[in-house]
């Protein structure tokens, strides 16, 4: 989950900087900006979903190993 959070925060910060630059000076065309925004959103969502799935799997595995959950 830690790696997923780092990836998500990094992508969000990069997107925020791009947005600020796009507002003040048009760095990329509108179509490219839209594509980059959608890609950033997808990366954030996918990384968080994968992070949550791994965290849940590891948590359940630890509970099984400790005998709290039957196999």
C-alpha positions in Angstrom: 0.0 0.0 0.0 2.9 2.3 0.7 4.2 2.0 -2.8 0.7 2.6 -4.3 0.3 5.7 -2.1 3.7 7.1 -3.3 2.8 6.4 -6.9 -0.6 8.1 -6.5 0.8 11.1 -4.7 3.5 11.6 -7.3 1.1 11.4 -10.2 -1.3 13.8 -8.5 1.4 16.3 -7.8 2.7 16.0 -11.4 -0.8 16.5 -12.7 -1.4 19.5 -10.5 1.8 21.1 -11.7 0.8 20.4 -15.3 -2.6 21.9 -14.7 -1.2 25.1 -13.2 1.2 25.4 -16.2 -1.7 24.7 -18.6 -3.8 27.5 -17.0 -1.1 30.1 -17.2 0.9 29.1 -20.3 -0.5 26.5 -22.7 2.2 23.8 -22.4 0.3 21.2 -24.5 -2.8 21.3 -26.7 -6.2 20.9 -25.1 -6.6 17.4 -26.5 -3.2 16.2 -25.2 -4.0 17.8 -21.8 -7.3 15.9 -21.6 -5.5 12.6 -22.5 -2.8 13.2 -19.9 -5.5 14.0 -17.3 -7.4 10.8 -18.1 -4.2 8.8 -18.0 -3.2 10.3 -14.6 -6.6 9.4 -13.2 -6.5 5.9 -14.5 -3.0 5.4 -13.0 -4.0 6.7 -9.6 -7.1 4.5 -9.5 -5.3 1.3 -10.7 -2.4 1.8 -8.3 -4.7 2.3 -5.4 -6.9 -0.7 -6.3 -3.8 -2.9 -6.6 -2.4 -1.6 -3.4 -5.6 -2.3 -1.5 -5.8 -5.8 -3.0 -2.3 -6.6 -2.0 -2.9 -5.2 1.5 -6.0 -7.2 1.9 -4.3 -10.4 0.7 -1.3 -9.9 3.0 -3.6 -9.2 6.0 -5.7 -12.3 5.3 -2.6 -14.4 4.9 -1.2 -13.2 8.2 -4.5 -13.9 9.9 -4.4 -17.5 8.5 -0.8 -18.0 9.5 -1.7 -16.8 13.1 -4.6 -19.2 13.2 -7.4 -16.6 13.4 -9.0 -17.8 10.1 -9.4 -21.4 9.1 -8.0 -22.5 5.7 
